[in-house]
């Protein structure tokens, strides 16, 4: 996994305790299917969302650290080279993760 930070060294935040990370693929047409728990490209009429955020009410685990976000992205069945924007609850604190 290639990780690019939006903040310089020393100002990065890797964990949060109260609010989960917001994970969203970069690009058009990606949807997270809530029935299967996986990302798909294209159009679908079922239950879906464009980001992975606050999923504990639906039955998935929330992500509270960069390490957990990397593990979760690694498990998803998406093509190599897919980029995800991983944002913290604070503006400007985020990462771009590319799946290898």
C-alpha positions in Angstrom: 0.0 0.0 0.0 1.2 3.4 -0.9 0.2 6.1 1.6 0.4 9.8 0.9 -0.4 12.3 3.7 -2.0 15.7 3.2 0.0 17.1 6.2 3.8 17.3 6.7 5.6 15.1 9.2 5.1 16.0 12.8 1.5 17.3 12.1 -0.1 14.0 11.1 -2.7 12.3 13.2 -3.0 8.5 12.9 -5.7 7.6 15.4 -9.0 9.1 16.6 -11.2 7.9 19.5 -14.5 9.6 19.0 -15.3 9.8 15.3 -14.4 7.2 12.7 -12.4 7.7 9.5 -14.2 8.6 6.3 -13.1 6.2 3.4 -14.1 7.0 -0.1 -12.7 5.8 -3.5 -11.3 8.5 -5.8 -13.2 8.4 -9.1 -16.7 8.1 -10.3 -19.0 5.1 -10.1 -17.9 3.3 -7.0 -20.5 2.1 -4.6 -20.3 0.2 -1.3 -23.0 -2.5 -1.2 -24.4 -2.8 2.3 -25.7 -6.4 1.7 -22.4 -7.9 0.7 -19.9 -5.4 2.3 -17.9 -4.8 -0.8 -17.2 -2.1 -3.4 -18.5 -2.4 -6.9 -18.4 -0.2 -10.0 -21.5 0.8 -11.8 -25.2 1.3 -11.1 -27.3 -0.8 -8.7 -30.8 -0.1 -7.2 -30.2 -1.8 -3.8 -28.9 -0.5 -0.5 -25.6 1.2 -1.2 -23.5 4.2 -0.2 -20.6 6.1 -1.8 -18.4 6.1 1.3 -17.5 3.8 4.2 -18.3 5.9 7.3 -20.2 5.2 10.6 -21.0 1.6 9.6 -21.6 0.2 13.1 -25.4 0.7 12.9 -25.4 -1.4 9.7 -23.3 -4.2 11.2 -19.8 -3.3 10.0 -16.9 -2.1 12.2 -15.9 1.5 12.2 -12.3 2.5 11.4 -10.5 4.6 14.0 -6.8 4.4 12.9 -4.8 4.5 9.7 -3.5 1.0 10.3 -7.0 -0.4 10.5 -8.0 1.5 7.3 -5.0 0.0 5.4 -6.0 -3.5 6.6 -9.6 -2.9 5.6 -8.7 -1.6 2.1 -6.3 -4.6 1.6 -9.2 -7.0 2.2 -11.6 -5.3 -0.2 -11.9 -6.9 -3.6 -11.0 -3.8 -5.7 -8.5 -3.6 -8.6 -4.9 -2.8 -7.9 -4.1 0.8 -8.4 -7.5 1.9 -6.9 -7.0 5.1 -4.8 -9.0 5.8 -1.6 -9.3 9.1 0.2 -9.1 8.4 3.9 -10.1 11.5 6.0 -10.1 12.2 9.7 -12.9 14.2 11.3 -10.8 17.4 11.1 -10.5 19.4 7.9 -7.2 18.9 6.1 -6.1 15.8 8.0 -6.3 12.9 5.6 -4.4 10.4 3.5 -4.6 9.0 0.0 -4.0 5.2 0.0 -3.3 3.3 -3.3 -4.0 -0.4 -3.2 -1.1 -2.5 -4.6 
